[in-house]
Amino acid sequence: MEYLGNNELMKQHKTAFLASSTIPPDMVLKCYDWAAGKHEGCVVSGFSSKMEQDVLHFLLKAKCPVILVLARQMYKVIPEELKEAMEEGRILIISVSNAVRQSKATAHARNKYICEIADQILFVGVDEKSSLFELQKEYEYAKGFH
């Protein structure tokens, strides 16, 4: 594993945000409202799906600390959207794989790692067809599932 940013964020209360690639329309605004609100500690996610990327945008705008877990090798150049948070110590980027690109296997390993380090887990839009379905079943009773 490789780390870049503020390692102290690992000591904070961590809420995992994991969203399916298909979100019911009635959940979209709820997710945006949640992301724009106040959070205890920091939010941890892969910020990979469209909804997760949108949530990251809102979290960064609200100055919420985030832990971004990559399912691929570490960035060679920090994306522009993350630079301010990096300079302000509000982000930790963790790479859990040395793969050049994210794959289903590395994404699953990343999501499992996110669940392992989280104090609370928020799954959104997960159904039987979702790649997050088995993970949700595994963790729904183990960690403050909502």
N, CA, C and O atoms as a GROMACS GRO file, in nm:
protein
  584
    1MET      N    1   0.084  -0.118   0.000
    1MET     CA    2   0.000   0.000   0.000
    1MET      C    3   0.088   0.124   0.000
    1MET      O    4   0.197   0.126   0.057
    2GLU      N    5   0.037   0.224  -0.065
    2GLU     CA    6   0.110   0.350  -0.073
    2GLU      C    7   0.016   0.462  -0.025
    2GLU      O    8  -0.103   0.462  -0.056
    3TYR      N    9   0.072   0.556   0.051
    3TYR     CA   10  -0.006   0.665   0.109
    3TYR      C   11   0.049   0.799   0.062
    3TYR      O   12   0.170   0.816   0.046
    4LEU      N   13  -0.042   0.895   0.040
    4LEU     CA   14  -0.004   1.030   0.002
    4LEU      C   15  -0.103   1.125   0.068
    4LEU      O   16  -0.224   1.112   0.049
    5GLY      N   17  -0.052   1.220   0.146
    5GLY     CA   18  -0.141   1.316   0.212
    5GLY      C   19  -0.134   1.304   0.362
    5GLY      O   20  -0.032   1.264   0.418
    6ASN      N   21  -0.244   1.338   0.428
    6ASN     CA   22  -0.250   1.347   0.573
    6ASN      C   23  -0.287   1.213   0.637
    6ASN      O   24  -0.404   1.176   0.643
    7ASN      N   25  -0.186   1.140   0.686
    7ASN     CA   26  -0.209   1.010   0.750
    7ASN      C   27  -0.289   1.020   0.879
    7ASN      O   28  -0.347   0.921   0.924
    8GLU      N   29  -0.293   1.139   0.939
    8GLU     CA   30  -0.368   1.158   1.064
    8GLU      C   31  -0.518   1.135   1.044
    8GLU      O   32  -0.589   1.108   1.140
    9LEU      N   33  -0.565   1.144   0.919
    9LEU     CA   34  -0.707   1.122   0.892
    9LEU      C   35  -0.749   0.979   0.927
    9LEU      O   36  -0.866   0.954   0.954
   10MET      N   37  -0.653   0.886   0.927
   10MET     CA   38  -0.684   0.746   0.962
   10MET      C   39  -0.729   0.734   1.107
   10MET      O   40  -0.794   0.636   1.144
   11LYS      N   41  -0.695   0.831   1.190
   11LYS     CA   42  -0.731   0.828   1.332
   11LYS      C   43  -0.871   0.883   1.356
   11LYS      O   44  -0.926   0.865   1.465
   12GLN      N   45  -0.930   0.949   1.257
   12GLN     CA   46  -1.064   1.007   1.272
   12GLN      C   47  -1.172   0.902   1.253
   12GLN      O   48  -1.146   0.793   1.201
   13HIS      N   49  -1.293   0.935   1.296
   13HIS     CA   50  -1.410   0.852   1.266
   13HIS      C   51  -1.424   0.851   1.115
   13HIS      O   52  -1.419   0.956   1.051
   14LYS      N   53  -1.442   0.732   1.056
   14LYS     CA   54  -1.448   0.719   0.911
   14LYS      C   55  -1.583   0.663   0.868
   14LYS      O   56  -1.625   0.555   0.911
   15THR      N   57  -1.651   0.738   0.782
   15THR     CA   58  -1.776   0.692   0.722
   15THR      C   59  -1.747   0.652   0.577
   15THR      O   60  -1.705   0.735   0.497
   16ALA      N   61  -1.769   0.526   0.546
   16ALA     CA   62  -1.750   0.479   0.408
   16ALA      C   63  -1.872   0.513   0.326
   16ALA      O   64  -1.985   0.501   0.372
   17PHE      N   65  -1.848   0.557   0.204
   17PHE     CA   66  -1.957   0.585   0.109
   17PHE      C   67  -1.932   0.499  -0.014
   17PHE      O   68  -1.836   0.522  -0.088
   18LEU      N   69  -2.019   0.401  -0.036
   18LEU     CA   70  -2.005   0.311  -0.150
   18LEU      C   71  -2.136   0.312  -0.228
   18LEU      O   72  -2.241   0.275  -0.176
   19ALA      N   73  -2.129   0.356  -0.353
   19ALA     CA   74  -2.249   0.369  -0.435
   19ALA      C   75  -2.239   0.282  -0.559
   19ALA      O   76  -2.135   0.274  -0.624
   20SER      N   77  -2.349   0.217  -0.591
   20SER     CA   78  -2.359   0.137  -0.712
   20SER      C   79  -2.348   0.226  -0.834
   20SER      O   80  -2.368   0.348  -0.825
   21SER      N   81  -2.316   0.167  -0.947
   21SER     CA   82  -2.304   0.247  -1.070
   21SER      C   83  -2.442   0.289  -1.122
   21SER      O   84  -2.452   0.381  -1.203
   22THR      N   85  -2.547   0.223  -1.076
   22THR     CA   86  -2.683   0.265  -1.112
   22THR      C   87  -2.758   0.302  -0.985
   22THR      O   88  -2.778   0.220  -0.896
   23ILE      N   89  -2.799   0.428  -0.979
   23ILE     CA   90  -2.866   0.481  -0.861
   23ILE      C   91  -3.010   0.517  -0.896
   23ILE      O   92  -3.034   0.582  -0.998
   24PRO      N   93  -3.107   0.475  -0.814
   24PRO     CA   94  -3.245   0.516  -0.840
   24PRO      C   95  -3.255   0.669  -0.834
   24PRO      O   96  -3.193   0.731  -0.748
   25PRO      N   97  -3.331   0.729  -0.924
   25PRO     CA   98  -3.340   0.875  -0.930
   25PRO      C   99  -3.376   0.941  -0.796
   25PRO      O  100  -3.327   1.050  -0.766
   26ASP      N  101  -3.462   0.877  -0.716
   26ASP     CA  102  -3.501   0.937  -0.588
   26ASP      C  103  -3.386   0.941  -0.487
   26ASP      O  104  -3.395   1.014  -0.388
   27MET      N  105  -3.279   0.865  -0.510
   27MET     CA  106  -3.164   0.864  -0.418
   27MET      C  107  -3.060   0.970  -0.452
   27MET      O  108  -2.978   1.006  -0.366
   28VAL      N  109  -3.061   1.020  -0.573
   28VAL     CA  110  -2.957   1.113  -0.617
   28VAL      C  111  -2.953   1.239  -0.530
   28VAL      O  112  -2.848   1.274  -0.477
   29LEU      N  113  -3.066   1.305  -0.516
   29LEU     CA  114  -3.069   1.428  -0.435
   29LEU      C  115  -3.040   1.400  -0.288
   29LEU      O  116  -2.977   1.482  -0.222
   30LYS      N  117  -3.084   1.285  -0.238
   30LYS     CA  118  -3.053   1.248  -0.099
   30LYS      C  119  -2.902   1.236  -0.079
   30LYS      O  120  -2.848   1.279   0.023
   31CYS      N  121  -2.834   1.178  -0.178
   31CYS     CA  122  -2.688   1.164  -0.170
   31CYS      C  123  -2.621   1.301  -0.175
   31CYS      O  124  -2.527   1.328  -0.099
   32TYR      N  125  -2.669   1.388  -0.263
   32TYR     CA  126  -2.612   1.522  -0.273
   32TYR      C  127  -2.631   1.599  -0.142
   32TYR      O  128  -2.539   1.665  -0.094
   33ASP      N  129  -2.751   1.589  -0.084
   33ASP     CA  130  -2.778   1.656   0.044
   33ASP      C  131  -2.688   1.600   0.154
   33ASP      O  132  -2.634   1.676   0.235
   34TRP      N  133  -2.672   1.469   0.156
   34TRP     CA  134  -2.586   1.406   0.256
   34TRP      C  135  -2.442   1.457   0.240
   34TRP      O  136  -2.378   1.493   0.338
   35ALA      N  137  -2.394   1.460   0.117
   35ALA     CA  138  -2.255   1.502   0.091
   35ALA      C  139  -2.231   1.647   0.129
   35ALA      O  140  -2.123   1.682   0.176
   36ALA      N  141  -2.331   1.731   0.110
   36ALA     CA  142  -2.315   1.874   0.138
   36ALA      C  143  -2.332   1.905   0.287
   36ALA      O  144  -2.304   2.017   0.331
   37GLY      N  145  -2.377   1.807   0.365
   37GLY     CA  146  -2.400   1.829   0.508
   37GLY      C  147  -2.274   1.815   0.591
   37GLY      O  148  -2.164   1.799   0.539
   38LYS      N  149  -2.295   1.821   0.722
   38LYS     CA  150  -2.184   1.807   0.818
   38LYS      C  151  -2.159   1.658   0.844
   38LYS      O  152  -2.252   1.578   0.847
   39HIS      N  153  -2.031   1.624   0.861
   39HIS     CA  154  -1.994   1.485   0.885
   39HIS      C  155  -1.902   1.476   1.005
   39HIS      O  156  -1.816   1.561   1.026
   40GLU      N  157  -1.922   1.371   1.083
   40GLU     CA  158  -1.831   1.342   1.193
   40GLU      C  159  -1.707   1.278   1.132
   40GLU      O  160  -1.719   1.178   1.061
   41GLY      N  161  -1.590   1.333   1.158
   41GLY     CA  162  -1.467   1.275   1.105
   41GLY      C  163  -1.453   1.296   0.956
   41GLY      O  164  -1.472   1.407   0.906
   42CYS      N  165  -1.420   1.188   0.885
   42CYS     CA  166  -1.396   1.201   0.741
   42CYS      C  167  -1.477   1.095   0.665
   42CYS      O  168  -1.532   1.002   0.723
   43VAL      N  169  -1.481   1.112   0.534
   43VAL     CA  170  -1.552   1.019   0.446
   43VAL      C  171  -1.448   0.944   0.365
   43VAL      O  172  -1.357   1.004   0.307
   44VAL      N  173  -1.463   0.812   0.360
   44VAL     CA  174  -1.369   0.728   0.286
   44VAL      C  175  -1.445   0.656   0.174
   44VAL      O  176  -1.554   0.604   0.194
   45SER      N  177  -1.383   0.655   0.056
   45SER     CA  178  -1.446   0.592  -0.061
   45SER      C  179  -1.341   0.575  -0.170
   45SER      O  180  -1.230   0.628  -0.161
   46GLY      N  181  -1.379   0.501  -0.272
   46GLY     CA  182  -1.296   0.493  -0.391
   46GLY      C  183  -1.327   0.609  -0.484
   46GLY      O  184  -1.250   0.640  -0.575
   47PHE      N  185  -1.442   0.672  -0.460
   47PHE     CA  186  -1.490   0.783  -0.543
   47PHE      C  187  -1.475   0.747  -0.691
   47PHE      O  188  -1.423   0.824  -0.771
   48SER      N  189  -1.523   0.627  -0.724
   48SER     CA  190  -1.506   0.572  -0.857
   48SER      C  191  -1.633   0.580  -0.942
   48SER      O  192  -1.628   0.621  -1.058
   49SER      N  193  -1.748   0.541  -0.885
   49SER     CA  194  -1.872   0.547  -0.962
   49SER      C  195  -1.911   0.694  -0.983
   49SER      O  196  -1.857   0.783  -0.917
   50LYS      N  197  -2.003   0.718  -1.074
   50LYS     CA  198  -2.047   0.855  -1.103
   50LYS      C  199  -2.099   0.923  -0.976
   50LYS      O  200  -2.065   1.038  -0.949
   51MET      N  201  -2.182   0.853  -0.899
   51MET     CA  202  -2.236   0.911  -0.776
   51MET      C  203  -2.125   0.940  -0.676
   51MET      O  204  -2.124   1.046  -0.612
   52GLU      N  205  -2.030   0.847  -0.663
   52GLU     CA  206  -1.918   0.870  -0.571
   52GLU      C  207  -1.835   0.991  -0.614
   52GLU      O  208  -1.789   1.068  -0.530
   53GLN      N  209  -1.817   1.009  -0.743
   53GLN     CA  210  -1.742   1.125  -0.794
   53GLN      C  211  -1.818   1.254  -0.763
   53GLN      O  212  -1.757   1.354  -0.724
   54ASP      N  213  -1.950   1.253  -0.782
   54ASP     CA  214  -2.030   1.370  -0.749
   54ASP      C  215  -2.022   1.402  -0.600
   54ASP      O  216  -2.009   1.518  -0.561
   55VAL      N  217  -2.030   1.298  -0.518
   55VAL     CA  218  -2.020   1.316  -0.373
   55VAL      C  219  -1.883   1.374  -0.336
   55VAL      O  220  -1.874   1.463  -0.250
   56LEU      N  221  -1.778   1.327  -0.398
   56LEU     CA  222  -1.644   1.381  -0.372
   56LEU      C  223  -1.641   1.531  -0.400
   56LEU      O  224  -1.586   1.609  -0.322
   57HIS      N  225  -1.700   1.571  -0.511
   57HIS     CA  226  -1.705   1.713  -0.547
   57HIS      C  227  -1.771   1.795  -0.434
   57HIS      O  228  -1.718   1.899  -0.394
   58PHE      N  229  -1.886   1.748  -0.384
   58PHE     CA  230  -1.956   1.818  -0.276
   58PHE      C  231  -1.876   1.818  -0.147
   58PHE      O  232  -1.870   1.919  -0.077
   59LEU      N  233  -1.814   1.705  -0.115
   59LEU     CA  234  -1.734   1.695   0.008
   59LEU      C  235  -1.616   1.792   0.005
   59LEU      O  236  -1.587   1.860   0.104
   60LEU      N  237  -1.548   1.798  -0.109
   60LEU     CA  238  -1.434   1.888  -0.122
   60LEU      C  239  -1.478   2.034  -0.111
   60LEU      O  240  -1.410   2.116  -0.050
   61LYS      N  241  -1.592   2.065  -0.170
   61LYS     CA  242  -1.645   2.201  -0.165
   61LYS      C  243  -1.682   2.240  -0.022
   61LYS      O  244  -1.663   2.355   0.018
   62ALA      N  245  -1.733   2.143   0.055
   62ALA     CA  246  -1.773   2.166   0.194
   62ALA      C  247  -1.654   2.157   0.290
   62ALA      O  248  -1.670   2.170   0.411
   63LYS      N  249  -1.534   2.134   0.236
   63LYS     CA  250  -1.410   2.125   0.315
   63LYS      C  251  -1.410   2.006   0.411
   63LYS      O  252  -1.346   2.010   0.516
   64CYS      N  253  -1.482   1.901   0.375
   64CYS     CA  254  -1.486   1.779   0.455
   64CYS      C  255  -1.359   1.698   0.428
   64CYS      O  256  -1.322   1.681   0.312
   65PRO      N  257  -1.294   1.648   0.531
   65PRO     CA  258  -1.177   1.562   0.509
   65PRO      C  259  -1.219   1.431   0.441
   65PRO      O  260  -1.324   1.375   0.473
   66VAL      N  261  -1.136   1.384   0.348
   66VAL     CA  262  -1.168   1.260   0.276
   66VAL      C  263  -1.046   1.169   0.267
   66VAL      O  264  -0.931   1.213   0.265
   67ILE      N  265  -1.076   1.041   0.262
   67ILE     CA  266  -0.975   0.940   0.233
   67ILE      C  267  -1.018   0.877   0.101
   67ILE      O  268  -1.124   0.815   0.092
   68LEU      N  269  -0.935   0.892   0.001
   68LEU     CA  270  -0.960   0.839  -0.133
   68LEU      C  271  -0.876   0.713  -0.149
   68LEU      O  272  -0.754   0.718  -0.140
   69VAL      N  273  -0.942   0.600  -0.171
   69VAL     CA  274  -0.872   0.473  -0.185
   69VAL      C  275  -0.876   0.432  -0.332
   69VAL      O  276  -0.982   0.410  -0.390
   70LEU      N  277  -0.758   0.422  -0.391
   70LEU     CA  278  -0.745   0.387  -0.532
   70LEU      C  279  -0.733   0.236  -0.549
   70LEU      O  280  -0.669   0.168  -0.468
   71ALA      N  281  -0.795   0.183  -0.654
   71ALA     CA  282  -0.785   0.041  -0.687
   71ALA      C  283  -0.682   0.024  -0.799
   71ALA      O  284  -0.694  -0.066  -0.883
   72ARG      N  285  -0.584   0.109  -0.800
   72ARG     CA  286  -0.478   0.109  -0.899
   72ARG      C  287  -0.357   0.177  -0.837
   72ARG      O  288  -0.360   0.217  -0.720
   73GLN      N  289  -0.250   0.190  -0.913
   73GLN     CA  290  -0.130   0.252  -0.858
   73GLN      C  291  -0.154   0.400  -0.824
   73GLN      O  292  -0.248   0.462  -0.874
   74MET      N  293  -0.067   0.454  -0.740
   74MET     CA  294  -0.077   0.592  -0.694
   74MET      C  295  -0.066   0.688  -0.812
   74MET      O  296   0.003   0.661  -0.910
   75TYR      N  297  -0.136   0.801  -0.799
   75TYR     CA  298  -0.126   0.906  -0.901
   75TYR      C  299   0.018   0.949  -0.918
   75TYR      O  300   0.092   0.962  -0.820
   76LYS      N  301   0.059   0.971  -1.042
   76LYS     CA  302   0.190   1.031  -1.068
   76LYS      C  303   0.179   1.183  -1.054
   76LYS      O  304   0.273   1.250  -1.011
   77VAL      N  305   0.062   1.237  -1.090
   77VAL     CA  306   0.031   1.379  -1.076
   77VAL      C  307  -0.104   1.390  -1.004
   77VAL      O  308  -0.200   1.324  -1.043
   78ILE      N  309  -0.109   1.472  -0.900
   78ILE     CA  310  -0.234   1.490  -0.826
   78ILE      C  311  -0.337   1.560  -0.915
   78ILE      O  312  -0.307   1.664  -0.973
   79PRO      N  313  -0.459   1.503  -0.927
   79PRO     CA  314  -0.563   1.569  -1.006
   79PRO      C  315  -0.592   1.709  -0.951
   79PRO      O  316  -0.588   1.732  -0.830
   80GLU      N  317  -0.620   1.800  -1.040
   80GLU     CA  318  -0.643   1.941  -1.006
   80GLU      C  319  -0.747   1.957  -0.895
   80GLU      O  320  -0.729   2.037  -0.803
   81GLU      N  321  -0.855   1.880  -0.903
   81GLU     CA  322  -0.964   1.891  -0.805
   81GLU      C  323  -0.918   1.859  -0.662
   81GLU      O  324  -0.980   1.903  -0.566
   82LEU      N  325  -0.810   1.781  -0.649
   82LEU     CA  326  -0.764   1.738  -0.517
   82LEU      C  327  -0.653   1.825  -0.459
   82LEU      O  328  -0.620   1.811  -0.341
   83LYS      N  329  -0.595   1.912  -0.538
   83LYS     CA  330  -0.477   1.988  -0.495
   83LYS      C  331  -0.501   2.076  -0.373
   83LYS      O  332  -0.419   2.077  -0.281
   84GLU      N  333  -0.611   2.150  -0.371
   84GLU     CA  334  -0.639   2.238  -0.257
   84GLU      C  335  -0.654   2.157  -0.128
   84GLU      O  336  -0.598   2.194  -0.024
   85ALA      N  337  -0.729   2.046  -0.134
   85ALA     CA  338  -0.746   1.960  -0.017
   85ALA      C  339  -0.612   1.904   0.028
   85ALA      O  340  -0.588   1.891   0.148
   86MET      N  341  -0.526   1.870  -0.066
   86MET     CA  342  -0.393   1.818  -0.033
   86MET      C  343  -0.311   1.925   0.040
   86MET      O  344  -0.249   1.898   0.143
   87GLU      N  345  -0.312   2.046  -0.014
   87GLU     CA  346  -0.237   2.157   0.047
   87GLU      C  347  -0.288   2.189   0.187
   87GLU      O  348  -0.210   2.228   0.274
   88GLU      N  349  -0.418   2.172   0.209
   88GLU     CA  350  -0.480   2.203   0.339
   88GLU      C  351  -0.481   2.084   0.435
   88GLU      O  352  -0.531   2.097   0.546
   89GLY      N  353  -0.427   1.971   0.395
   89GLY     CA  354  -0.422   1.853   0.482
   89GLY      C  355  -0.557   1.787   0.504
   89GLY      O  356  -0.578   1.722   0.607
   90ARG      N  357  -0.649   1.802   0.409
   90ARG     CA  358  -0.783   1.746   0.423
   90ARG      C  359  -0.803   1.619   0.343
   90ARG      O  360  -0.916   1.572   0.328
   91ILE      N  361  -0.694   1.562   0.290
   91ILE     CA  362  -0.709   1.441   0.209
   91ILE      C  363  -0.594   1.345   0.234
   91ILE      O  364  -0.479   1.384   0.256
   92LEU      N  365  -0.630   1.218   0.230
   92LEU     CA  366  -0.532   1.110   0.230
   92LEU      C  367  -0.567   1.021   0.111
   92LEU      O  368  -0.682   0.978   0.098
   93ILE      N  369  -0.471   0.994   0.027
   93ILE     CA  370  -0.492   0.906  -0.087
   93ILE      C  371  -0.416   0.777  -0.058
   93ILE      O  372  -0.297   0.778  -0.026
   94ILE      N  373  -0.487   0.666  -0.069
   94ILE     CA  374  -0.427   0.535  -0.043
   94ILE      C  375  -0.440   0.452  -0.170
   94ILE      O  376  -0.549   0.440  -0.226
   95SER      N  377  -0.330   0.394  -0.214
   95SER     CA  378  -0.332   0.302  -0.327
   95SER      C  379  -0.319   0.161  -0.273
   95SER      O  380  -0.222   0.129  -0.204
   96VAL      N  381  -0.418   0.076  -0.303
   96VAL     CA  382  -0.415  -0.062  -0.253
   96VAL      C  383  -0.368  -0.162  -0.358
   96VAL      O  384  -0.370  -0.283  -0.335
   97SER      N  385  -0.326  -0.111  -0.475
   97SER     CA  386  -0.283  -0.199  -0.583
   97SER      C  387  -0.175  -0.128  -0.664
   97SER      O  388  -0.172  -0.005  -0.674
   98ASN      N  389  -0.085  -0.207  -0.722
   98ASN     CA  390   0.015  -0.147  -0.811
   98ASN      C  391  -0.024  -0.165  -0.958
   98ASN      O  392   0.057  -0.142  -1.048
   99ALA      N  393  -0.150  -0.206  -0.982
   99ALA     CA  394  -0.199  -0.221  -1.119
   99ALA      C  395  -0.205  -0.084  -1.187
   99ALA      O  396  -0.232   0.017  -1.123
  100VAL      N  397  -0.179  -0.083  -1.316
  100VAL     CA  398  -0.183   0.041  -1.393
  100VAL      C  399  -0.326   0.094  -1.402
  100VAL      O  400  -0.349   0.214  -1.394
  101ARG      N  401  -0.422   0.003  -1.419
  101ARG     CA  402  -0.563   0.041  -1.429
  101ARG      C  403  -0.646  -0.038  -1.328
  101ARG      O  404  -0.609  -0.149  -1.288
  102GLN      N  405  -0.758   0.020  -1.288
  102GLN     CA  406  -0.851  -0.048  -1.200
  102GLN      C  407  -0.915  -0.164  -1.276
  102GLN      O  408  -0.948  -0.151  -1.394
  103SER      N  409  -0.933  -0.276  -1.209
  103SER     CA  410  -1.004  -0.391  -1.265
  103SER      C  411  -1.114  -0.430  -1.167
  103SER      O  412  -1.123  -0.374  -1.058
  104LYS      N  413  -1.198  -0.526  -1.204
  104LYS     CA  414  -1.301  -0.573  -1.112
  104LYS      C  415  -1.238  -0.628  -0.984
  104LYS      O  416  -1.288  -0.604  -0.874
  105ALA      N  417  -1.129  -0.702  -1.000
  105ALA     CA  418  -1.063  -0.762  -0.884
  105ALA      C  419  -1.002  -0.655  -0.792
  105ALA      O  420  -1.015  -0.663  -0.670
  106THR      N  421  -0.934  -0.556  -0.850
  106THR     CA  422  -0.873  -0.452  -0.765
  106THR      C  423  -0.980  -0.363  -0.704
  106THR      O  424  -0.963  -0.316  -0.591
  107ALA      N  425  -1.090  -0.340  -0.776
  107ALA     CA  426  -1.200  -0.260  -0.721
  107ALA      C  427  -1.264  -0.333  -0.603
  107ALA      O  428  -1.298  -0.271  -0.503
  108HIS      N  429  -1.281  -0.465  -0.615
  108HIS     CA  430  -1.338  -0.542  -0.504
  108HIS      C  431  -1.244  -0.537  -0.382
  108HIS      O  432  -1.289  -0.517  -0.269
  109ALA      N  433  -1.115  -0.554  -0.406
  109ALA     CA  434  -1.018  -0.548  -0.295
  109ALA      C  435  -1.021  -0.410  -0.229
  109ALA      O  436  -1.014  -0.399  -0.107
  110ARG      N  437  -1.031  -0.305  -0.312
  110ARG     CA  438  -1.038  -0.169  -0.258
  110ARG      C  439  -1.163  -0.152  -0.173
  110ARG      O  440  -1.155  -0.101  -0.061
  111ASN      N  441  -1.277  -0.195  -0.224
  111ASN     CA  442  -1.402  -0.177  -0.149
  111ASN      C  443  -1.403  -0.256  -0.019
  111ASN      O  444  -1.457  -0.210   0.082
  112LYS      N  445  -1.343  -0.373  -0.020
  112LYS     CA  446  -1.332  -0.453   0.103
  112LYS      C  447  -1.242  -0.381   0.204
  112LYS      O  448  -1.274  -0.376   0.323
  113TYR      N  449  -1.131  -0.325   0.157
  113TYR     CA  450  -1.042  -0.249   0.244
  113TYR      C  451  -1.116  -0.128   0.305
  113TYR      O  452  -1.103  -0.100   0.424
  114ILE      N  453  -1.194  -0.058   0.223
  114ILE     CA  454  -1.271   0.057   0.271
  114ILE      C  455  -1.364   0.013   0.384
  114ILE      O  456  -1.373   0.079   0.487
  115CYS      N  457  -1.434  -0.099   0.365
  115CYS     CA  458  -1.524  -0.149   0.469
  115CYS      C  459  -1.448  -0.187   0.596
  115CYS      O  460  -1.498  -0.165   0.706
  116GLU      N  461  -1.330  -0.242   0.580
  116GLU     CA  462  -1.249  -0.283   0.695
  116GLU      C  463  -1.205  -0.165   0.781
  116GLU      O  464  -1.203  -0.175   0.904
  117ILE      N  465  -1.170  -0.053   0.718
  117ILE     CA  466  -1.118   0.060   0.796
  117ILE      C  467  -1.229   0.154   0.844
  117ILE      O  468  -1.204   0.240   0.929
  118ALA      N  469  -1.351   0.140   0.789
  118ALA     CA  470  -1.460   0.232   0.823
  118ALA      C  471  -1.522   0.200   0.959
  118ALA      O  472  -1.528   0.085   1.002
  119ASP      N  473  -1.568   0.306   1.023
  119ASP     CA  474  -1.644   0.292   1.148
  119ASP      C  475  -1.793   0.277   1.118
  119ASP      O  476  -1.868   0.221   1.197
  120GLN      N  477  -1.834   0.329   1.004
  120GLN     CA  478  -1.973   0.331   0.961
  120GLN      C  479  -1.971   0.317   0.809
  120GLN      O  480  -1.882   0.369   0.743
  121ILE      N  481  -2.069   0.247   0.753
  121ILE     CA  482  -2.072   0.224   0.608
  121ILE      C  483  -2.208   0.264   0.552
  121ILE      O  484  -2.312   0.224   0.604
  122LEU      N  485  -2.204   0.343   0.446
  122LEU     CA  486  -2.325   0.384   0.376
  122LEU      C  487  -2.320   0.324   0.236
  122LEU      O  488  -2.238   0.364   0.153
  123PHE      N  489  -2.409   0.227   0.209
  123PHE     CA  490  -2.422   0.167   0.077
  123PHE      C  491  -2.540   0.233   0.007
  123PHE      O  492  -2.645   0.252   0.069
  124VAL      N  493  -2.525   0.270  -0.120
  124VAL     CA  494  -2.632   0.338  -0.192
  124VAL      C  495  -2.659   0.267  -0.326
  124VAL      O  496  -2.566   0.238  -0.401
  125GLY      N  497  -2.786   0.241  -0.352
  125GLY     CA  498  -2.827   0.186  -0.481
  125GLY      C  499  -2.785   0.043  -0.505
  125GLY      O  500  -2.773   0.001  -0.621
  126VAL      N  501  -2.762  -0.033  -0.401
  126VAL     CA  502  -2.715  -0.170  -0.417
  126VAL      C  503  -2.834  -0.265  -0.429
  126VAL      O  504  -2.924  -0.264  -0.346
  127ASP      N  505  -2.832  -0.347  -0.534
  127ASP     CA  506  -2.931  -0.453  -0.551
  127ASP      C  507  -2.857  -0.582  -0.587
  127ASP      O  508  -2.734  -0.584  -0.589
  128GLU      N  509  -2.931  -0.687  -0.615
  128GLU     CA  510  -2.869  -0.818  -0.642
  128GLU      C  511  -2.772  -0.816  -0.760
  128GLU      O  512  -2.682  -0.899  -0.767
  129LYS      N  513  -2.790  -0.722  -0.853
  129LYS     CA  514  -2.704  -0.715  -0.971
  129LYS      C  515  -2.576  -0.634  -0.946
  129LYS      O  516  -2.484  -0.638  -1.027
  130SER      N  517  -2.572  -0.564  -0.836
  130SER     CA  518  -2.459  -0.476  -0.808
  130SER      C  519  -2.336  -0.555  -0.764
  130SER      O  520  -2.347  -0.656  -0.694
  131SER      N  521  -2.219  -0.507  -0.804
  131SER     CA  522  -2.094  -0.569  -0.759
  131SER      C  523  -2.073  -0.548  -0.609
  131SER      O  524  -1.988  -0.613  -0.549
  132LEU      N  525  -2.148  -0.457  -0.549
  132LEU     CA  526  -2.137  -0.430  -0.405
  132LEU      C  527  -2.231  -0.517  -0.321
  132LEU      O  528  -2.225  -0.513  -0.198
  133PHE      N  529  -2.316  -0.596  -0.387
  133PHE     CA  530  -2.420  -0.671  -0.316
  133PHE      C  531  -2.363  -0.764  -0.208
  133PHE      O  532  -2.407  -0.760  -0.094
  134GLU      N  533  -2.266  -0.847  -0.245
  134GLU     CA  534  -2.209  -0.942  -0.148
  134GLU      C  535  -2.138  -0.869  -0.034
  134GLU      O  536  -2.144  -0.912   0.081
  135LEU      N  537  -2.071  -0.760  -0.067
  135LEU     CA  538  -2.002  -0.681   0.035
  135LEU      C  539  -2.102  -0.621   0.133
  135LEU      O  540  -2.079  -0.619   0.254
  136GLN      N  541  -2.214  -0.572   0.080
  136GLN     CA  542  -2.317  -0.515   0.167
  136GLN      C  543  -2.371  -0.621   0.261
  136GLN      O  544  -2.390  -0.596   0.380
  137LYS      N  545  -2.397  -0.741   0.209
  137LYS     CA  546  -2.446  -0.851   0.293
  137LYS      C  547  -2.344  -0.885   0.402
  137LYS      O  548  -2.381  -0.910   0.517
  138GLU      N  549  -2.216  -0.884   0.366
  138GLU     CA  550  -2.111  -0.919   0.461
  138GLU      C  551  -2.099  -0.817   0.574
  138GLU      O  552  -2.072  -0.854   0.688
  139TYR      N  553  -2.118  -0.690   0.543
  139TYR     CA  554  -2.092  -0.585   0.641
  139TYR      C  555  -2.216  -0.518   0.700
  139TYR      O  556  -2.201  -0.432   0.786
  140GLU      N  557  -2.335  -0.554   0.657
  140GLU     CA  558  -2.451  -0.480   0.704
  140GLU      C  559  -2.475  -0.492   0.855
  140GLU      O  560  -2.535  -0.402   0.913
  141TYR      N  561  -2.430  -0.597   0.918
  141TYR     CA  562  -2.450  -0.610   1.062
  141TYR      C  563  -2.322  -0.582   1.139
  141TYR      O  564  -2.326  -0.555   1.259
  142ALA      N  565  -2.209  -0.588   1.071
  142ALA     CA  566  -2.080  -0.571   1.139
  142ALA      C  567  -2.048  -0.425   1.171
  142ALA      O  568  -1.983  -0.397   1.272
  143LYS      N  569  -2.091  -0.332   1.088
  143LYS     CA  570  -2.054  -0.192   1.105
  143LYS      C  571  -2.172  -0.101   1.080
  143LYS      O  572  -2.221  -0.104   0.966
  144GLY      N  573  -2.222  -0.026   1.167
  144GLY     CA  574  -2.326   0.074   1.150
  144GLY      C  575  -2.382   0.095   1.011
  144GLY      O  576  -2.377   0.206   0.959
  145PHE      N  577  -2.435  -0.009   0.950
  145PHE     CA  578  -2.492   0.000   0.815
  145PHE      C  579  -2.615   0.090   0.813
  145PHE      O  580  -2.697   0.086   0.905
  146HIS      N  581  -2.628   0.173   0.709
  146HIS     CA  582  -2.746   0.260   0.693
  146HIS      C  583  -2.806   0.238   0.557
  146HIS      O  584  -2.906   0.301   0.522
   0.00000   0.00000   0.00000
